[in-house]
């Protein structure tokens, strides 16, 4: 029971599963045209013209980060011979019929998705949007396949296994950005959310096809593989030779 409560009520940064259930502190919430907006009053800018986050916003951000670190510590699998040395969130979460997957699908729509985007932006803090978007664009242009990932995310682990071990994609054809190990990772995640409407990881992109979702949805790399659509997409992108 405790695992279910933690899964549903704490912030799952890697999968984006439960961000939708976290309530903001010290902010008013407005719903307009299906969008969730957080209102703090007047915006402030620093001497360089960049937006500064209000004090309460920073407090919320620190609280969210602390809650996430506690969640990972309490729920992660420890490395063993049996699990191949995996040191992250439970691998079973990545099953397409798991509770985590079901909650994730619900949280990808409407007000929940908007709420998750606000969480991602709160964690990211102040950043140069133009520079971050340029980095994303440059990354997408560099190789036929790009995956934005988290090192502790079982959905990311499963997607990597499909591309690297099952399909055996040449390493030169694939770029993986581990957002939790990258200094700009939180900002990248926030901007990916703006582009795709999804802040969950992995965020997978294929040349010419664009954003294909995550592991199990959006449509997702696993469903595309099961339907026989993934390999043709990789061939068209130049990531695989024609069979």
Protein Blocks (a to p, Z undefined) as FASTA:
>chain_A
ZZmmmmmmmccfknommmmmpccehiacddeehiacddebjadddfkopacddfklmmmm
mmmmmmmmmmmmmmmccddfklnopacddfklmpmkbmklmmmmmmmgcjllmmmmmmmm
mmnmpadfklmmmmmmmmmmmpmbdcdddfklmklmmmmmmmmmmnopafklpccddfkl
pfklmmmmmmmmmmnopabdcddddehklpnbjfkgonbjklmmmnopmmmmmmmnopac
cZZ
